[in-house]
Amino acid sequence: MIKEQIINKIEAYYSQYLERKSGLMFNESTDFFFDNLMQIPYCKMILNELETLCNIAIPESGYIELDKSIMSFINKGQAYYAAYCLHFYRELRQRRELTVELRKEQKPGKYPLLQPYCKYAIWTNKSISETGDMQQLFKTDFVRPIVDYIINLTTNENAIMFFVERYKERAEQFHTVKIPQKSKIKELDLQEDLALYLYDNGLTFFQEVKKGNGRLDFMCNVTRKQHYGCALECNNKPYIIEVKYYRNKKQIEDGILQLKRYVNRTNAYGCLLIYVDKASFSFKIENPYEDIKILYVDLIENSPSKPY
């Protein structure tokens, strides 16, 4: 699912959510919206990572205003406000679901309240006198920032890394990299396998791009000014993927240095994809560069890391 498809799907779900007007079913429609987002693997990854930014305690009553400490947190940037909203929503939902179960079992005790989520977000309700619609304000000022955060992330390097990591998982779990004789593994074969996966997922790229005194295995998302096409924008920067089949440590260390030169020369993001089929391989190469990601693809069919 390429960038445009992801964004269109998110916007379609959000539009449907906005159309729901029932106060009685407000919580259900909100839960249904987030459940739909979680069905999109990319969104699920982003949302789960986003919530890790926030661990602010929610009062037992559920009601909360933005005090100085919370304001200091959310003023760090868009991600922090989105993280707080997501954390707040998930906490309320968890309490609500617990209440439903307790009532089904008719167990005695103090149950959390079951009011619509929007009534607990007191800070958004400050403008009710002007807008007159508590539910709509919750959708636009509470839920929408989470949506905007996801959409904004699809335009940077995280989107490409998502596809590359999914390729790694696919190769390891289902042994999709077909190589007749491992003794004759060629990096060109590995490039072609990755190229087919990227193409099938809507990413356009240029394979074996000449650059200075070397060649890049893949250059994705180069701006039109450089006369290359792109399917996903990456903060208007190219994304270079270098493919290596592991032979020895020095070969990989040299590959990192080579990729770093490419990244510096083109002002790009970089990823080194290392294929490993040696059972004795147990170390990780040190990577001192923040603008380069290193991923290992395990080709050993009976590796303990496999899910079966």
C-alpha positions in Angstrom: 0.0 0.0 0.0 1.8 3.2 -1.2 1.6 6.6 0.4 -1.4 7.8 -1.5 -3.4 4.7 -0.7 -2.5 4.9 3.0 -3.5 8.5 3.2 -6.7 8.0 1.2 -7.7 5.1 3.5 -7.1 7.2 6.6 -9.0 10.2 5.3 -11.9 7.9 4.3 -12.1 6.4 7.8 -11.9 9.9 9.3 -14.7 11.3 7.0 -16.9 8.4 8.0 -16.2 9.1 11.7 -17.1 12.8 11.3 -20.4 11.8 9.8 -21.4 9.9 12.9 -23.7 12.1 15.0 -25.1 9.8 17.6 -24.2 10.8 21.2 -25.3 7.5 22.5 -22.9 5.6 20.2 -20.1 8.2 20.3 -17.7 5.9 22.2 -18.4 3.0 19.8 -17.9 5.1 16.7 -14.6 6.5 18.1 -13.4 3.0 19.0 -14.5 1.8 15.5 -12.4 4.6 13.9 -9.3 3.7 15.8 -9.8 0.0 15.2 -9.9 0.7 11.4 -6.6 2.6 11.7 -5.1 -0.4 13.5 -6.0 -2.6 10.6 -3.5 -0.7 8.5 -0.1 -2.2 9.4 1.8 1.1 8.9 -0.7 3.0 11.1 -0.5 0.3 13.8 3.2 0.6 13.9 3.1 4.4 14.2 0.4 4.5 16.8 2.1 1.9 19.0 5.4 3.7 18.8 3.6 7.1 19.4 2.1 6.1 22.7 5.5 5.2 24.1 6.3 8.9 24.2 3.7 9.5 26.9 3.2 8.0 30.4 1.4 10.8 32.1 -1.0 9.4 34.7 -4.7 9.9 34.1 -6.8 10.7 37.2 -9.2 8.0 38.4 -12.1 10.3 37.5 -10.9 10.5 33.9 -11.4 14.2 33.9 -8.3 16.2 33.2 -7.3 19.8 32.4 -4.0 20.9 30.9 -1.9 22.0 33.8 1.6 23.4 33.5 3.3 20.0 33.5 1.1 18.7 30.7 1.4 21.9 28.7 5.1 21.7 29.0 4.9 18.1 27.6 2.6 18.8 24.6 4.4 22.0 23.7 7.5 20.0 22.7 5.9 19.5 19.3 3.1 17.8 17.3 4.2 14.3 18.2 3.9 15.0 21.9 0.4 16.4 21.7 -0.7 13.5 19.4 1.0 11.1 21.9 -0.9 12.6 24.8 -4.2 12.5 23.0 -3.7 8.8 22.0 -2.6 7.9 25.5 -5.6 9.7 27.0 -8.0 7.9 24.6 -6.5 4.4 25.1 -6.6 4.8 28.9 -10.3 5.9 28.8 -11.1 3.0 26.5 -9.4 0.5 28.7 -11.4 1.7 31.7 -14.6 1.7 29.8 -14.1 -1.9 28.6 -13.3 -3.0 32.1 -16.5 -1.4 33.3 -18.5 -3.2 30.7 -17.0 -6.5 31.8 -17.6 -5.8 35.5 -21.2 -5.0 34.9 -21.7 -8.1 32.8 -20.4 -10.2 35.7 -22.4 -8.1 38.2 -19.5 -7.8 40.5 -19.7 -5.2 43.3 -17.4 -2.3 43.4 -16.8 1.2 42.2 -17.1 1.3 38.4 -15.4 3.9 36.2 -17.8 6.3 34.6 -19.2 5.5 31.1 -19.8 8.9 29.7 -18.8 9.9 26.1 -15.0 10.3 25.8 -15.5 13.9 24.7 -16.8 14.9 28.2 -13.5 13.9 29.8 -11.3 16.1 27.6 -12.1 19.2 29.5 -9.5 21.3 27.7 -11.3 20.9 24.4 -14.6 21.8 26.0 -13.4 25.3 26.9 -14.6 26.4 23.5 -18.0 24.8 23.6 -19.7 28.2 24.2 -18.3 29.2 20.8 -18.7 26.0 18.8 -21.7 24.5 20.6 -20.7 20.9 19.6 -18.7 19.0 22.1 -18.5 15.8 20.0 -17.3 17.7 16.9 -14.7 19.5 18.8 -13.3 16.3 20.2 -13.1 14.9 16.6 -11.3 18.0 15.2 -9.1 19.0 18.2 -8.4 15.7 19.8 -8.6 12.9 17.2 -7.5 14.9 14.1 -4.0 15.8 15.5 -3.3 12.0 15.8 -4.5 11.6 12.2 -2.3 14.5 11.0 0.7 13.0 12.8 0.3 9.7 10.9 -0.1 11.4 7.6 2.9 13.6 8.1 5.0 10.6 8.9 4.2 9.0 5.6 6.1 11.7 3.9 9.5 11.0 5.5 12.0 8.2 5.8 9.9 6.2 8.2 7.5 5.2 5.4 10.3 3.7 3.3 11.8 2.0 6.4 8.4 0.4 7.0 8.4 -1.3 3.6 12.0 -2.4 4.0 11.3 -3.9 7.4 8.2 -5.6 6.1 10.4 -7.1 3.3 12.9 -8.3 5.9 10.0 -10.0 7.9 8.6 -11.5 4.8 12.0 -12.9 3.7 12.7 -14.4 7.2 9.3 -15.8 8.0 8.4 -17.3 4.6 11.9 -17.8 3.1 10.9 -15.9 0.0 14.5 -15.2 -1.1 15.0 -18.1 -3.6 18.7 -18.8 -4.2 19.5 -22.1 -6.0 23.1 -22.4 -4.7 24.1 -20.4 -1.6 27.8 -20.9 -2.6 27.1 -18.7 -5.6 25.0 -16.0 -4.1 25.2 -12.8 -6.0 24.2 -9.4 -4.7 22.5 -8.7 -8.0 20.0 -11.6 -7.2 19.3 -10.1 -3.8 18.8 -6.6 -5.4 16.3 -8.0 -7.8 14.3 -9.7 -5.0 14.1 -6.5 -3.1 13.4 -4.5 -6.3 10.4 -6.7 -7.1 9.0 -6.3 -3.5 9.4 -2.5 -3.6 7.8 -2.3 -7.1 4.8 -4.4 -6.0 4.3 -2.0 -3.1 4.2 1.0 -5.4 7.7 2.4 -4.8 9.6 3.6 -7.8 13.4 3.7 -7.7 16.5 3.6 -9.8 18.6 0.5 -9.5 22.4 0.7 -9.8 22.5 4.5 -10.1 25.8 5.9 -11.1 27.1 8.5 -8.6 30.6 9.9 -8.7 33.1 7.1 -8.6 30.6 4.4 -7.5 27.1 2.9 -7.9 24.2 3.0 -5.6 22.1 -0.2 -5.4 18.8 1.7 -5.1 17.9 5.4 -5.0 14.3 6.0 -4.0 12.4 9.2 -3.8 14.7 11.6 -5.5 13.2 15.0 -6.3 12.3 16.0 -9.8 15.0 18.7 -9.9 17.5 15.9 -10.0 15.7 14.3 -12.9 14.6 11.2 -11.1 11.0 10.2 -10.5 9.6 9.3 -7.1 6.5 7.5 -5.6 7.0 8.6 -2.0 8.4 11.9 -1.0 11.0 11.6 1.7 11.3 15.2 3.1 12.3 16.1 -0.5 15.5 14.0 0.0 16.6 10.8 -1.8 16.7 7.5 0.1 19.6 5.1 -0.7 19.4 1.4 -0.1 22.7 -0.5 -0.3 22.5 -4.3 -0.5 25.2 -6.6 0.8 25.6 -10.3 1.2 27.7 -11.0 4.3 31.1 -12.5 3.7 33.2 -10.9 6.4 33.2 -8.1 8.9 35.5 -5.8 7.0 33.4 -6.1 3.8 30.4 -4.7 5.8 32.4 -2.0 7.5 33.6 -0.9 4.1 30.0 -0.9 2.9 29.0 1.4 5.7 31.7 3.9 4.8 30.8 3.7 1.2 27.1 4.3 1.9 28.0 7.2 4.2 29.9 8.8 1.3 26.9 8.4 -0.9 24.6 9.9 1.8 26.8 12.9 2.3 27.3 13.5 -1.4 23.5 13.4 -2.2 22.1 14.8 1.1 20.1 11.6 1.4 18.9 9.0 3.9 20.6 5.6 3.8 19.9 2.0 4.6 22.3 -0.9 4.5 20.5 -4.2 4.0 22.8 -7.1 5.0 21.8 -10.7 4.0 23.2 -13.4 6.3 23.2 -17.1 5.9 25.9 -18.2 8.3 24.8 -19.9 11.4 28.0 -18.7 13.2 27.1 -15.0 12.5 26.3 -13.6 16.0 27.7 -10.1 16.1 26.3 -6.8 15.0 28.4 -4.2 13.1 28.8 -0.9 14.9 27.0 1.9 13.2 28.2 5.4 14.3 26.0 7.3 11.8 22.5 8.6 12.7 21.5 9.1 9.0 22.1 5.4 8.1 20.0 2.4 9.2 21.3 -1.1 9.2 19.0 -4.1 8.9 20.0 -7.8 8.8 18.0 -10.3 6.7 18.5 -13.8 8.1 18.5 -16.4 5.3 19.0 -19.4 7.6 15.9 -21.5 7.3 16.1 -23.1 10.8 17.1 -20.0 12.6 15.8 -19.7 16.2 14.5 -16.2 15.3 11.9 -17.8 13.0 8.3 -17.9 14.4 8.2 -21.6 13.6 
